[in-house]
Amino acid sequence: MASPAPAPPAAAATHSPPPRIGLAGLATMGQNLALNIAEKGFPISVYNRTAAKVDSTLVRARDEGALPVLGHRDPRGFVLSLARPRTVVLLVQAGPAVDATIDALTPYLEPGDAIVDGGNEWYQNTERRIEEAAARGILYLGMGVSGGEEGARNGPSLMPGGHVDAYNNIRDILEKAAAQTEDGACVTFVGPGGAGNFVKMVHNGIEYGDMQLIAEAYDVLRRVGGLSNSEIADVFDEWNKGELESFLVEITADIFTVADPLDGSGGALVDKILDKTGMKGTGKWTVQQAAELAVAAPTIAASLDGRYLSGLKDERVAAAGVLEEEGMPAGLLEKINVDKKVLVDRVRQALYASKICSYAQGMNLIRAKSVEKGWNLNLAELARIWKESLQGRWCSDRMRGDGL
Ligand code: 2AM
């Protein structure tokens, strides 16, 4: 195996003028967002607690087109490398790591500088940090970043909330880095306080719903309709040409065409995947918030329940045995006689209607929170900046890389 290319010098001090923006936290999302910003023509300083990730970022910056990325291994040099007013974007794990990173950087920040947390943070943590930063004259944004690693590199949907001046300082950078659609860049100032994080949380909850709906549509086609994998692939392919067009539907079609490389008889890989999933938490927060605000969000709640139930694999296998013994064998539904064509069309319509309901539930939740907090959120703007992330190209990457 070839040894990795040596890292370029840590701080290529040749870039001038100094960067206006820095990014701390160079795991996958941070690295990709930093490279994206640099590629759009904005020099950027980068820092990570563990220096190896600074080196790997610099190697990528060099390999992906000599991008203007300046590496730093200590927080002081990192902060002081920035032109004032400084903006430091954090992409570290939500929770205590954000506080630790803020503690490491703030001694060197000055009044008027800004911190932008790009993680999937609980909105109340952002509201606490806005107050703590304000006591030092520092501006603060909590910014949802949607699109997983590919979105971060090539155009995420950005949901910044908090101090509007912090947004205005880097608005031009965010507008260039964000996904571009015919309706403009996928970024807007969401609102004050933790509004950006809250909106990102609901966005993820809506995606939980989307995935559950697609899974249930598949289940009906398979169990009730008795469709084969290749027939289901064709159905999703066809659906992707109509009002259901989205990346999730597109990749669902692809999933059914992949053969199991370990199965000599050419069986489909999808039938070998364990039906058991985990989650990272934003769906649970969404449902908790819906309950707190007395907003019905049945699709999102059902998707969360679906994940909990999927985790109970052993119990489900045991229960199937009990049902079998009681005269309800697996595959009972497959014995129902249905007209496949009619079924496929009804499932398509049901999927579309359910999806609309799910989005409405999410929007309703955001509206209720906006009223409670006095955030005055613009729902149409949110729908606009979600265009690429919820419907577009980056969905699959978010399933892999983001807070789902
Ligand atoms: P690391 O590379 O030094 O572990 C995702 O885990 C990112 O969050 C990484 O960049 C990681 O830095 C960073 N991170 C996690 N915990 C942290 C902490 N307590 N302080 C600073 N950075 C942290």
Residues whose N, C-alpha, C, O or C-beta is under 5 A from the ligand:
A	BS01	2AM	G25 L26 A27 N48 R49 T50 K53 L91 V92 Q93 A97 A100 T101
